[in-house]
């Protein structure tokens, strides 16, 4: 089977989780669901030749697991960001586009301690905006489509939180 098709099939499962995150209201559930999503998306990135995306996903899982135990200290954040940058510098073959997942992950790492769910969703929107360019470049068409849907679902989540409407049961 064609590697683009295989990568996109795996990406579909991860992308479904990515969109679901927009409807999740609690920080712990968002972080755990992201770990599963990063595992699937990292695998798809490897298959599609997106090595910086795969590194971003791997380091993001580690970061999220640390975050479940409490806020990250500045030295831990800087360490995680340094790992992202150093590993990516060694494997990037896509020029500036290869840096988009890393910039996204570094931004998210720096902002992950945000307590307010609305602000966290805003951070997710900004970070995801970088991924849709990257995903299109590596022919991850499923992820590209779901990147846009994730941005929209998080916008919906922000509106819902601001107006205090129930979206879906707490996950």
MODELLER restraints for C-alpha pairs under 7 A, 6 or more apart:
rsr = mdl.restraints
at = mdl.atoms
rsr.add(forms.Gaussian(group=physical.xy_distance, feature=features.Distance(at['CA:3:A'], at['CA:47:A']), mean=6.43, stdev=0.5))
rsr.add(forms.Gaussian(group=physical.xy_distance, feature=features.Distance(at['CA:3:A'], at['CA:48:A']), mean=6.76, stdev=0.5))
rsr.add(forms.Gaussian(group=physical.xy_distance, feature=features.Distance(at['CA:4:A'], at['CA:48:A']), mean=6.16, stdev=0.5))
rsr.add(forms.Gaussian(group=physical.xy_distance, feature=features.Distance(at['CA:4:A'], at['CA:139:A']), mean=6.99, stdev=0.5))
rsr.add(forms.Gaussian(group=physical.xy_distance, feature=features.Distance(at['CA:7:A'], at['CA:44:A']), mean=4.52, stdev=0.5))
rsr.add(forms.Gaussian(group=physical.xy_distance, feature=features.Distance(at['CA:7:A'], at['CA:47:A']), mean=5.46, stdev=0.5))
rsr.add(forms.Gaussian(group=physical.xy_distance, feature=features.Distance(at['CA:7:A'], at['CA:48:A']), mean=5.84, stdev=0.5))
rsr.add(forms.Gaussian(group=physical.xy_distance, feature=features.Distance(at['CA:8:A'], at['CA:44:A']), mean=6.77, stdev=0.5))
rsr.add(forms.Gaussian(group=physical.xy_distance, feature=features.Distance(at['CA:8:A'], at['CA:140:A']), mean=5.78, stdev=0.5))
rsr.add(forms.Gaussian(group=physical.xy_distance, feature=features.Distance(at['CA:8:A'], at['CA:141:A']), mean=6.76, stdev=0.5))
rsr.add(forms.Gaussian(group=physical.xy_distance, feature=features.Distance(at['CA:8:A'], at['CA:142:A']), mean=5.72, stdev=0.5))
rsr.add(forms.Gaussian(group=physical.xy_distance, feature=features.Distance(at['CA:10:A'], at['CA:40:A']), mean=6.38, stdev=0.5))
rsr.add(forms.Gaussian(group=physical.xy_distance, feature=features.Distance(at['CA:10:A'], at['CA:44:A']), mean=5.71, stdev=0.5))
rsr.add(forms.Gaussian(group=physical.xy_distance, feature=features.Distance(at['CA:11:A'], at['CA:40:A']), mean=6.41, stdev=0.5))
rsr.add(forms.Gaussian(group=physical.xy_distance, feature=features.Distance(at['CA:11:A'], at['CA:41:A']), mean=5.45, stdev=0.5))
rsr.add(forms.Gaussian(group=physical.xy_distance, feature=features.Distance(at['CA:11:A'], at['CA:44:A']), mean=5.42, stdev=0.5))
rsr.add(forms.Gaussian(group=physical.xy_distance, feature=features.Distance(at['CA:11:A'], at['CA:142:A']), mean=6.40, stdev=0.5))
rsr.add(forms.Gaussian(group=physical.xy_distance, feature=features.Distance(at['CA:11:A'], at['CA:143:A']), mean=6.07, stdev=0.5))
rsr.add(forms.Gaussian(group=physical.xy_distance, feature=features.Distance(at['CA:12:A'], at['CA:142:A']), mean=5.86, stdev=0.5))
rsr.add(forms.Gaussian(group=physical.xy_distance, feature=features.Distance(at['CA:12:A'], at['CA:143:A']), mean=6.83, stdev=0.5))
rsr.add(forms.Gaussian(group=physical.xy_distance, feature=features.Distance(at['CA:14:A'], at['CA:37:A']), mean=4.54, stdev=0.5))
rsr.add(forms.Gaussian(group=physical.xy_distance, feature=features.Distance(at['CA:14:A'], at['CA:40:A']), mean=5.07, stdev=0.5))
rsr.add(forms.Gaussian(group=physical.xy_distance, feature=features.Distance(at['CA:14:A'], at['CA:41:A']), mean=5.49, stdev=0.5))
rsr.add(forms.Gaussian(group=physical.xy_distance, feature=features.Distance(at['CA:15:A'], at['CA:143:A']), mean=5.72, stdev=0.5))
rsr.add(forms.Gaussian(group=physical.xy_distance, feature=features.Distance(at['CA:15:A'], at['CA:146:A']), mean=5.66, stdev=0.5))
rsr.add(forms.Gaussian(group=physical.xy_distance, feature=features.Distance(at['CA:17:A'], at['CA:33:A']), mean=6.80, stdev=0.5))
rsr.add(forms.Gaussian(group=physical.xy_distance, feature=features.Distance(at['CA:17:A'], at['CA:37:A']), mean=5.77, stdev=0.5))
rsr.add(forms.Gaussian(group=physical.xy_distance, feature=features.Distance(at['CA:18:A'], at['CA:37:A']), mean=6.30, stdev=0.5))
rsr.add(forms.Gaussian(group=physical.xy_distance, feature=features.Distance(at['CA:18:A'], at['CA:150:A']), mean=6.26, stdev=0.5))
rsr.add(forms.Gaussian(group=physical.xy_distance, feature=features.Distance(at['CA:19:A'], at['CA:146:A']), mean=6.68, stdev=0.5))
rsr.add(forms.Gaussian(group=physical.xy_distance, feature=features.Distance(at['CA:19:A'], at['CA:149:A']), mean=6.30, stdev=0.5))
rsr.add(forms.Gaussian(group=physical.xy_distance, feature=features.Distance(at['CA:19:A'], at['CA:150:A']), mean=4.51, stdev=0.5))
rsr.add(forms.Gaussian(group=physical.xy_distance, feature=features.Distance(at['CA:19:A'], at['CA:153:A']), mean=6.46, stdev=0.5))
rsr.add(forms.Gaussian(group=physical.xy_distance, feature=features.Distance(at['CA:21:A'], at['CA:30:A']), mean=5.83, stdev=0.5))
rsr.add(forms.Gaussian(group=physical.xy_distance, feature=features.Distance(at['CA:21:A'], at['CA:33:A']), mean=6.92, stdev=0.5))
rsr.add(forms.Gaussian(group=physical.xy_distance, feature=features.Distance(at['CA:22:A'], at['CA:150:A']), mean=6.30, stdev=0.5))
rsr.add(forms.Gaussian(group=physical.xy_distance, feature=features.Distance(at['CA:22:A'], at['CA:153:A']), mean=4.86, stdev=0.5))
rsr.add(forms.Gaussian(group=physical.xy_distance, feature=features.Distance(at['CA:22:A'], at['CA:154:A']), mean=4.35, stdev=0.5))
rsr.add(forms.Gaussian(group=physical.xy_distance, feature=features.Distance(at['CA:22:A'], at['CA:157:A']), mean=5.97, stdev=0.5))
rsr.add(forms.Gaussian(group=physical.xy_distance, feature=features.Distance(at['CA:23:A'], at['CA:153:A']), mean=6.73, stdev=0.5))
rsr.add(forms.Gaussian(group=physical.xy_distance, feature=features.Distance(at['CA:23:A'], at['CA:157:A']), mean=5.96, stdev=0.5))
rsr.add(forms.Gaussian(group=physical.xy_distance, feature=features.Distance(at['CA:23:A'], at['CA:167:A']), mean=6.87, stdev=0.5))
rsr.add(forms.Gaussian(group=physical.xy_distance, feature=features.Distance(at['CA:23:A'], at['CA:168:A']), mean=6.82, stdev=0.5))
rsr.add(forms.Gaussian(group=physical.xy_distance, feature=features.Distance(at['CA:24:A'], at['CA:30:A']), mean=6.18, stdev=0.5))
rsr.add(forms.Gaussian(group=physical.xy_distance, feature=features.Distance(at['CA:24:A'], at['CA:170:A']), mean=6.57, stdev=0.5))
rsr.add(forms.Gaussian(group=physical.xy_distance, feature=features.Distance(at['CA:24:A'], at['CA:171:A']), mean=5.77, stdev=0.5))
rsr.add(forms.Gaussian(group=physical.xy_distance, feature=features.Distance(at['CA:25:A'], at['CA:170:A']), mean=6.25, stdev=0.5))
rsr.add(forms.Gaussian(group=physical.xy_distance, feature=features.Distance(at['CA:28:A'], at['CA:68:A']), mean=6.56, stdev=0.5))
rsr.add(forms.Gaussian(group=physical.xy_distance, feature=features.Distance(at['CA:29:A'], at['CA:171:A']), mean=6.44, stdev=0.5))
rsr.add(forms.Gaussian(group=physical.xy_distance, feature=features.Distance(at['CA:31:A'], at['CA:64:A']), mean=5.87, stdev=0.5))
rsr.add(forms.Gaussian(group=physical.xy_distance, feature=features.Distance(at['CA:35:A'], at['CA:61:A']), mean=5.02, stdev=0.5))
rsr.add(forms.Gaussian(group=physical.xy_distance, feature=features.Distance(at['CA:35:A'], at['CA:64:A']), mean=6.86, stdev=0.5))
rsr.add(forms.Gaussian(group=physical.xy_distance, feature=features.Distance(at['CA:38:A'], at['CA:57:A']), mean=4.86, stdev=0.5))
rsr.add(forms.Gaussian(group=physical.xy_distance, feature=features.Distance(at['CA:38:A'], at['CA:58:A']), mean=6.91, stdev=0.5))
rsr.add(forms.Gaussian(group=physical.xy_distance, feature=features.Distance(at['CA:38:A'], at['CA:61:A']), mean=6.47, stdev=0.5))
rsr.add(forms.Gaussian(group=physical.xy_distance, feature=features.Distance(at['CA:39:A'], at['CA:57:A']), mean=6.70, stdev=0.5))
rsr.add(forms.Gaussian(group=physical.xy_distance, feature=features.Distance(at['CA:42:A'], at['CA:53:A']), mean=6.60, stdev=0.5))
rsr.add(forms.Gaussian(group=physical.xy_distance, feature=features.Distance(at['CA:42:A'], at['CA:54:A']), mean=4.18, stdev=0.5))
rsr.add(forms.Gaussian(group=physical.xy_distance, feature=features.Distance(at['CA:42:A'], at['CA:57:A']), mean=5.21, stdev=0.5))
rsr.add(forms.Gaussian(group=physical.xy_distance, feature=features.Distance(at['CA:42:A'], at['CA:58:A']), mean=6.71, stdev=0.5))
rsr.add(forms.Gaussian(group=physical.xy_distance, feature=features.Distance(at['CA:43:A'], at['CA:54:A']), mean=6.83, stdev=0.5))
rsr.add(forms.Gaussian(group=physical.xy_distance, feature=features.Distance(at['CA:45:A'], at['CA:51:A']), mean=6.40, stdev=0.5))
rsr.add(forms.Gaussian(group=physical.xy_distance, feature=features.Distance(at['CA:45:A'], at['CA:53:A']), mean=5.95, stdev=0.5))
rsr.add(forms.Gaussian(group=physical.xy_distance, feature=features.Distance(at['CA:45:A'], at['CA:54:A']), mean=5.30, stdev=0.5))
rsr.add(forms.Gaussian(group=physical.xy_distance, feature=features.Distance(at['CA:46:A'], at['CA:54:A']), mean=5.93, stdev=0.5))
rsr.add(forms.Gaussian(group=physical.xy_distance, feature=features.Distance(at['CA:48:A'], at['CA:138:A']), mean=6.19, stdev=0.5))
rsr.add(forms.Gaussian(group=physical.xy_distance, feature=features.Distance(at['CA:49:A'], at['CA:138:A']), mean=6.87, stdev=0.5))
rsr.add(forms.Gaussian(group=physical.xy_distance, feature=features.Distance(at['CA:50:A'], at['CA:138:A']), mean=6.26, stdev=0.5))
rsr.add(forms.Gaussian(group=physical.xy_distance, feature=features.Distance(at['CA:51:A'], at['CA:91:A']), mean=6.30, stdev=0.5))
rsr.add(forms.Gaussian(group=physical.xy_distance, feature=features.Distance(at['CA:51:A'], at['CA:92:A']), mean=6.75, stdev=0.5))
rsr.add(forms.Gaussian(group=physical.xy_distance, feature=features.Distance(at['CA:52:A'], at['CA:88:A']), mean=5.22, stdev=0.5))
rsr.add(forms.Gaussian(group=physical.xy_distance, feature=features.Distance(at['CA:52:A'], at['CA:91:A']), mean=6.54, stdev=0.5))
rsr.add(forms.Gaussian(group=physical.xy_distance, feature=features.Distance(at['CA:52:A'], at['CA:92:A']), mean=5.83, stdev=0.5))
rsr.add(forms.Gaussian(group=physical.xy_distance, feature=features.Distance(at['CA:52:A'], at['CA:98:A']), mean=5.97, stdev=0.5))
rsr.add(forms.Gaussian(group=physical.xy_distance, feature=features.Distance(at['CA:52:A'], at['CA:101:A']), mean=6.78, stdev=0.5))
rsr.add(forms.Gaussian(group=physical.xy_distance, feature=features.Distance(at['CA:52:A'], at['CA:102:A']), mean=6.99, stdev=0.5))
rsr.add(forms.Gaussian(group=physical.xy_distance, feature=features.Distance(at['CA:53:A'], at['CA:101:A']), mean=5.51, stdev=0.5))
rsr.add(forms.Gaussian(group=physical.xy_distance, feature=features.Distance(at['CA:55:A'], at['CA:84:A']), mean=6.92, stdev=0.5))
rsr.add(forms.Gaussian(group=physical.xy_distance, feature=features.Distance(at['CA:55:A'], at['CA:88:A']), mean=6.72, stdev=0.5))
rsr.add(forms.Gaussian(group=physical.xy_distance, feature=features.Distance(at['CA:56:A'], at['CA:84:A']), mean=6.35, stdev=0.5))
rsr.add(forms.Gaussian(group=physical.xy_distance, feature=features.Distance(at['CA:56:A'], at['CA:101:A']), mean=6.21, stdev=0.5))
rsr.add(forms.Gaussian(group=physical.xy_distance, feature=features.Distance(at['CA:56:A'], at['CA:102:A']), mean=5.82, stdev=0.5))
rsr.add(forms.Gaussian(group=physical.xy_distance, feature=features.Distance(at['CA:56:A'], at['CA:105:A']), mean=6.27, stdev=0.5))
rsr.add(forms.Gaussian(group=physical.xy_distance, feature=features.Distance(at['CA:59:A'], at['CA:84:A']), mean=6.61, stdev=0.5))
rsr.add(forms.Gaussian(group=physical.xy_distance, feature=features.Distance(at['CA:60:A'], at['CA:105:A']), mean=6.90, stdev=0.5))
rsr.add(forms.Gaussian(group=physical.xy_distance, feature=features.Distance(at['CA:63:A'], at['CA:80:A']), mean=6.91, stdev=0.5))
rsr.add(forms.Gaussian(group=physical.xy_distance, feature=features.Distance(at['CA:71:A'], at['CA:113:A']), mean=5.56, stdev=0.5))
rsr.add(forms.Gaussian(group=physical.xy_distance, feature=features.Distance(at['CA:72:A'], at['CA:113:A']), mean=6.86, stdev=0.5))
rsr.add(forms.Gaussian(group=physical.xy_distance, feature=features.Distance(at['CA:77:A'], at['CA:109:A']), mean=6.37, stdev=0.5))
rsr.add(forms.Gaussian(group=physical.xy_distance, feature=features.Distance(at['CA:77:A'], at['CA:110:A']), mean=6.30, stdev=0.5))
rsr.add(forms.Gaussian(group=physical.xy_distance, feature=features.Distance(at['CA:81:A'], at['CA:106:A']), mean=5.44, stdev=0.5))
rsr.add(forms.Gaussian(group=physical.xy_distance, feature=features.Distance(at['CA:84:A'], at['CA:102:A']), mean=6.41, stdev=0.5))
rsr.add(forms.Gaussian(group=physical.xy_distance, feature=features.Distance(at['CA:85:A'], at['CA:102:A']), mean=6.85, stdev=0.5))
rsr.add(forms.Gaussian(group=physical.xy_distance, feature=features.Distance(at['CA:92:A'], at['CA:98:A']), mean=5.70, stdev=0.5))
rsr.add(forms.Gaussian(group=physical.xy_distance, feature=features.Distance(at['CA:97:A'], at['CA:134:A']), mean=5.97, stdev=0.5))
rsr.add(forms.Gaussian(group=physical.xy_distance, feature=features.Distance(at['CA:100:A'], at['CA:130:A']), mean=5.56, stdev=0.5))
rsr.add(forms.Gaussian(group=physical.xy_distance, feature=features.Distance(at['CA:100:A'], at['CA:131:A']), mean=6.59, stdev=0.5))
rsr.add(forms.Gaussian(group=physical.xy_distance, feature=features.Distance(at['CA:100:A'], at['CA:134:A']), mean=6.52, stdev=0.5))
rsr.add(forms.Gaussian(group=physical.xy_distance, feature=features.Distance(at['CA:101:A'], at['CA:130:A']), mean=6.59, stdev=0.5))
rsr.add(forms.Gaussian(group=physical.xy_distance, feature=features.Distance(at['CA:101:A'], at['CA:131:A']), mean=5.88, stdev=0.5))
rsr.add(forms.Gaussian(group=physical.xy_distance, feature=features.Distance(at['CA:104:A'], at['CA:127:A']), mean=4.60, stdev=0.5))
rsr.add(forms.Gaussian(group=physical.xy_distance, feature=features.Distance(at['CA:104:A'], at['CA:130:A']), mean=6.20, stdev=0.5))
rsr.add(forms.Gaussian(group=physical.xy_distance, feature=features.Distance(at['CA:108:A'], at['CA:123:A']), mean=6.57, stdev=0.5))
rsr.add(forms.Gaussian(group=physical.xy_distance, feature=features.Distance(at['CA:108:A'], at['CA:127:A']), mean=6.52, stdev=0.5))
rsr.add(forms.Gaussian(group=physical.xy_distance, feature=features.Distance(at['CA:114:A'], at['CA:120:A']), mean=6.01, stdev=0.5))
rsr.add(forms.Gaussian(group=physical.xy_distance, feature=features.Distance(at['CA:118:A'], at['CA:158:A']), mean=5.35, stdev=0.5))
rsr.add(forms.Gaussian(group=physical.xy_distance, feature=features.Distance(at['CA:118:A'], at['CA:161:A']), mean=6.88, stdev=0.5))
rsr.add(forms.Gaussian(group=physical.xy_distance, feature=features.Distance(at['CA:121:A'], at['CA:154:A']), mean=5.69, stdev=0.5))
rsr.add(forms.Gaussian(group=physical.xy_distance, feature=features.Distance(at['CA:121:A'], at['CA:158:A']), mean=6.78, stdev=0.5))
rsr.add(forms.Gaussian(group=physical.xy_distance, feature=features.Distance(at['CA:125:A'], at['CA:151:A']), mean=5.10, stdev=0.5))
rsr.add(forms.Gaussian(group=physical.xy_distance, feature=features.Distance(at['CA:125:A'], at['CA:154:A']), mean=6.72, stdev=0.5))
rsr.add(forms.Gaussian(group=physical.xy_distance, feature=features.Distance(at['CA:128:A'], at['CA:147:A']), mean=6.19, stdev=0.5))
rsr.add(forms.Gaussian(group=physical.xy_distance, feature=features.Distance(at['CA:128:A'], at['CA:151:A']), mean=6.77, stdev=0.5))
rsr.add(forms.Gaussian(group=physical.xy_distance, feature=features.Distance(at['CA:131:A'], at['CA:147:A']), mean=6.99, stdev=0.5))
rsr.add(forms.Gaussian(group=physical.xy_distance, feature=features.Distance(at['CA:132:A'], at['CA:144:A']), mean=4.89, stdev=0.5))
rsr.add(forms.Gaussian(group=physical.xy_distance, feature=features.Distance(at['CA:132:A'], at['CA:147:A']), mean=5.58, stdev=0.5))
rsr.add(forms.Gaussian(group=physical.xy_distance, feature=features.Distance(at['CA:135:A'], at['CA:141:A']), mean=6.78, stdev=0.5))
rsr.add(forms.Gaussian(group=physical.xy_distance, feature=features.Distance(at['CA:135:A'], at['CA:143:A']), mean=6.22, stdev=0.5))
rsr.add(forms.Gaussian(group=physical.xy_distance, feature=features.Distance(at['CA:135:A'], at['CA:144:A']), mean=5.27, stdev=0.5))
rsr.add(forms.Gaussian(group=physical.xy_distance, feature=features.Distance(at['CA:136:A'], at['CA:144:A']), mean=5.70, stdev=0.5))
rsr.add(forms.Gaussian(group=physical.xy_distance, feature=features.Distance(at['CA:160:A'], at['CA:166:A']), mean=6.98, stdev=0.5))
rsr.add(forms.Gaussian(group=physical.xy_distance, feature=features.Distance(at['CA:160:A'], at['CA:167:A']), mean=6.73, stdev=0.5))
